[in-house]
Structures are given as structure tokens and as C-alpha cells.
């Protein structure tokens, strides 16, 4: 589902919202998540999940084209952890088809 799909679904589900209002709502929620993570905070939506940061230490990587060693700087990357209610809904659904099997 894309951002525009979410906006369209909100506009259909809540007829009193114009598509523009739904677009503003989605943008504000995503901006709040991004702003929170940029400040180093955790963002949690009960029943859905939480967004946090994982630290990746510095390492030596490889340039895939030339094979040369490249220094990769340490960084923080966004991480999503699904909440219990979301996991239960997904596991209970018979319509979910896995993309790949984990052995």
C-alpha cells in the first residue's frame, strides 16, 4: 500500500474528510514519526507497533563494481517492530501469502 492508497482509503472511509484533508493528515503523521526519530526518540502507536533507531557501527564494506574496500561510517537506521495486536491479526489472516519461505 502506498501513501496515495492510504489517503484514498481514508477519504472513502471517512466521507466528511476531503481528499486534501486526508492527505494533510497522513503527511502530518509521517512527519511526526520522522521528526521523533530525527531527535533520537522512539515513536509508538499502540496496537500497531513502534518505530525506533538501531545503531550500525563503522565497518569495512566493498564497492560491488570494483571490489575495493570502502570505509562505512557508523550510523543510526530506522527500525519498525510490529505490536502484538498487529502480529495477531496478520497471523490470523488466511489471505496472507508469504513473499519467501524462511527455513
C-alpha positions in Angstrom: 0.0 0.0 0.0 1.4 3.4 -0.9 0.9 6.8 0.6 -1.7 7.7 -2.0 -3.6 4.4 -1.4 -3.7 5.3 2.4 -5.0 8.8 1.5 -7.7 7.4 -0.8 -8.8 4.8 1.8 -9.1 7.5 4.4 -11.2 9.7 2.1 -13.5 6.7 1.3 -13.8 5.5 4.9 -14.5 9.0 6.4 -16.7 10.8 3.8 -16.6 14.0 5.9 -12.9 14.3 5.1 -11.9 15.7 1.7 -9.1 14.0 -0.1 -6.9 17.1 0.7 -7.7 16.8 4.4 -6.8 13.1 4.3 -3.5 14.0 2.6 -2.7 16.5 5.2 -3.5 14.0 8.0 -1.2 11.3 6.5 1.6 13.8 5.9 1.4 15.1 9.5 1.5 11.6 11.0 4.5 10.6 8.8 6.2 13.9 9.6 5.7 13.4 13.3 7.3 9.9 13.1 10.2 11.3 11.1 10.7 14.2 13.5 10.6 12.0 16.5 13.2 9.6 15.0 15.4 12.5 14.0 15.5 13.7 17.6 16.5 10.2 18.7 13.2 9.4 20.3 11.0 6.3 19.9 7.5 6.6 18.3 4.8 4.1 19.4 1.3 3.6 18.1 -0.5 1.2 20.5 -1.8 -1.9 18.8 0.2 -1.2 15.6 3.9 -1.1 16.5 6.8 1.1 17.4 9.5 2.9 15.4 12.9 3.3 16.8 16.6 3.6 15.8 19.2 0.8 15.6 22.9 1.7 15.7 25.1 0.3 13.0 28.8 0.6 13.9 31.5 1.5 11.5 32.7 -1.3 9.2 34.6 -2.0 6.1 32.4 -2.7 3.1 33.1 -3.5 -0.6 32.4 -1.5 -3.7 30.4 -4.1 -5.7 31.7 -2.7 -9.1 35.4 -2.5 -8.3 35.8 -4.8 -5.3 37.8 -2.1 -3.4 37.4 -1.9 0.3 35.3 1.1 1.4 35.0 2.5 4.9 31.3 2.7 6.0 30.7 5.3 8.7 28.7 4.5 11.9 25.0 5.4 11.6 21.5 5.0 13.1 18.9 3.4 10.9 15.1 3.4 11.4 13.6 0.1 12.7 9.9 -0.9 13.0 8.7 -3.5 15.5 5.1 -4.7 15.0 2.8 -4.6 18.0 1.1 -7.7 19.5 -2.3 -6.8 18.0 -0.9 -6.3 14.5 1.0 -9.6 14.7 -2.1 -11.5 15.8 -4.2 -10.0 13.0 -1.6 -10.9 10.4 -1.2 -14.4 11.8 -4.9 -15.0 12.0 -5.5 -13.9 8.4 -5.8 -16.7 5.8 -5.2 -14.2 2.9 -1.5 -13.6 3.7 0.8 -15.2 1.2 4.5 -15.1 2.3 6.9 -13.5 -0.1 9.5 -16.1 0.7 9.8 -19.0 3.0 12.2 -18.8 5.9 13.8 -22.1 6.6 
